[in-house]
Amino acid sequence: MAAGLTPLAVSVLALLVERPMHPYEMFQLLMERHEDELVKVRPGSLYHTVERMAALGHVRACGTARSGNRPERTTYEITSTGRAALRWRLLEMLNAPVNEYPQFPVALGEAHNLGSDQVINQLRERASMLDSDVVRARELMAQARDRGVAEAYWMAADYLAAVKSAERDWILNLIDRLEHKELEWPSDSK
């Protein structure tokens, strides 16, 4: 039932728990809340997800409206089936880690095909980007805190900042080991 809910479907259902809304409003709200950093959000995929949730009976149309010359917009609300599916999927997602096959471990596993200087340069750039991401996440968390938003609504940003900080620190340690020749590098000896 809920196992087929993608992260975007979870986000859609969670938005509709707040209140009925149309897909464009959902998109705008996801972007405003920076949830595009948690879930891959594109207008087309969002509309497709809403249609899929409607076909499954998780959401239903509850009205249509037209504003000026804009196209007619259908507003959706979550159903009791949708609420149950959302709860079930959240329990599944919180319960056990899932290998999501990120690209970075693949690059690390094959980095020996490059010279250590190239790897060090790329890793420095990555560490710098991660550092910027952490600073930005902390700024967004501070803004949320200042606006009185309860931490339960932005703790995912705190998690991401911690993960990115840990990755950055690991990379900086690896760079240090490479620079001090503590890690033997195969392509440098060829």
N, C-alpha and C positions, 0 to 999 in steps of 0.2 A: 504494500500500500504506500508507505512513505519512502521506501528505499529508492524509488525512482525520482525523488525530489532533488533537483540540482541545487547548488548554492544560490543561484538566481531565483529559483522557485521558492526557496526558503525565505529569501529577502522579500519577494512579492507577497507571500502569505503574511509575513510579519508586518509589512506595511499595512495590509488590509485589516489586521487586528486593531491597528490604531484607529482607522476610519475608512469608509468607502472612498475610493478615488479611481481616476482613469489612468491608463498606462503612462501617458505623458507626464502627469503629475507624479507618478511613482518614479519615473526616470529623473525628473528634476529634484525630487527629494533625496534620492540615492546619491546624486551628484553633490547636492548641497551638504549632505552629511559625510561626504568623502568615502562612501561605501564602495565606490568603484576601486578602492585600494584593497578591498576584501573580496569582491565579487566582480567577475568580468561582466560589465554592463554596456550593452549597446541597444539603441532604441529598437532595432529589428528583433533582436533576441528577446528583449523584454516583452514586446507585443506577442511574439510566438509563445513565450512562457505563459503569459496570461491566457491565451487561447487554449493551451494545453491544460492549464489548471481548471479552466471552465469545462473542458471536455471530460475531465476526471471528476467533476462535481465539487472541486475544492473551492471554487469561486463562482459567483453568478452575477450576471448583469443586473443592476438595480436602478438604472436610469440612463438617459442620454440627454445631452445638452449641446447647444450650438452657441458659440460666442462670436458675434460679428460675422465676418466672411470665413472664419475658420471651419474646418470640417467638423462634423458631428462627433462628439466624444462620448464613448460609453463608460459609465462608471460601474465599477465592480465592488462587490463585498465578499468577505470570506464566509463560507458555510461552516456548519458544525463538522462536516467531514474534513474540510480544509483545516480547521483548528486542530482536530485530532491528528491529521497527517503532519502538520507542523510540529506539534508536540512530540510525536513519535520520532520524526526525523531529527529533531534537535537532541533527543535522548541518544539516538544512534551516533550522531556526530560528536557529542561530548564524551561518549563512552570509550572509544578505542581509536588509536592513531591509524591513519590510512596512508600508505605510500602514494604520494601524489606525483611522483616522478618529475621533480624539478630538473631543470637543465644544468644547474651549477654543479651538482655532484658528477654528472657525466663529464663536464669540462674538466673538473679536478682529476677524474680518473684517466683522462686522456691528455692532460697537460704536459706529460713527459715527452710528447711529440714536439714541443716547442723548447726553445732555449730558456734557461732560468731567468735571464734578463727580460725576455718578453713576458714571461709569466709574472714576474715581479711588477713590471709596469702595469699590466692589466689588473693585477690584484690591488695595486695602489689606487687605481681609478675606481675599482669596485668599492674599496673601503671608504673612499671619499664620498661616493654616492650614498652608501649606507649611512655614513655619518650625517649627511644632509637629510636623509629620510628620518633618522632618529630625532634630529633637531626639529624638523617640521612636525612630526608626530607629537613631540612634547609641547610644542606651541599650540597645536590643536587641542590637546588635552587640557592645557592651561586655560584656553578660551572656553572650553566646555565647562570646566570647573568654575570659572569666573561668572558664567551665565547661569550657574546653579543647576546644571545638568547632572543628574545622579550618575555616579561612576558605573553603575550597571549598564548604562547606555553607551559608554565609551571604553569599557575595559578591553575590547578587542584592539583598540589603538595602543593601549599599554602593552598588551601581549606582543603585538607586531614590533613595537619599539624595543622590547626586551630581546626578541628573536634577532632583530637586525643588529642590535648592540653586540649580542653574542657572536653573530657571524662576523661582524667587523673585527672584534677582538681576536677571533680565531684566525682570520686572514692576516692581521697585523703580526701575530705570532708566527705564522707560516712565512711571511715575508722576512722577518728577522732570522728565522732558521735558514732560509735560502741564502740570505746575504752573508751570513756567518758560516756558510758551508756545513751546517749541522745536518742538513738533509742532502744526501747525495743525489745529484741530478743526472739521469742517464744521457740526455741529449747533449749535455755540456762535454761529455767525454768522447763523443764521436768525432 
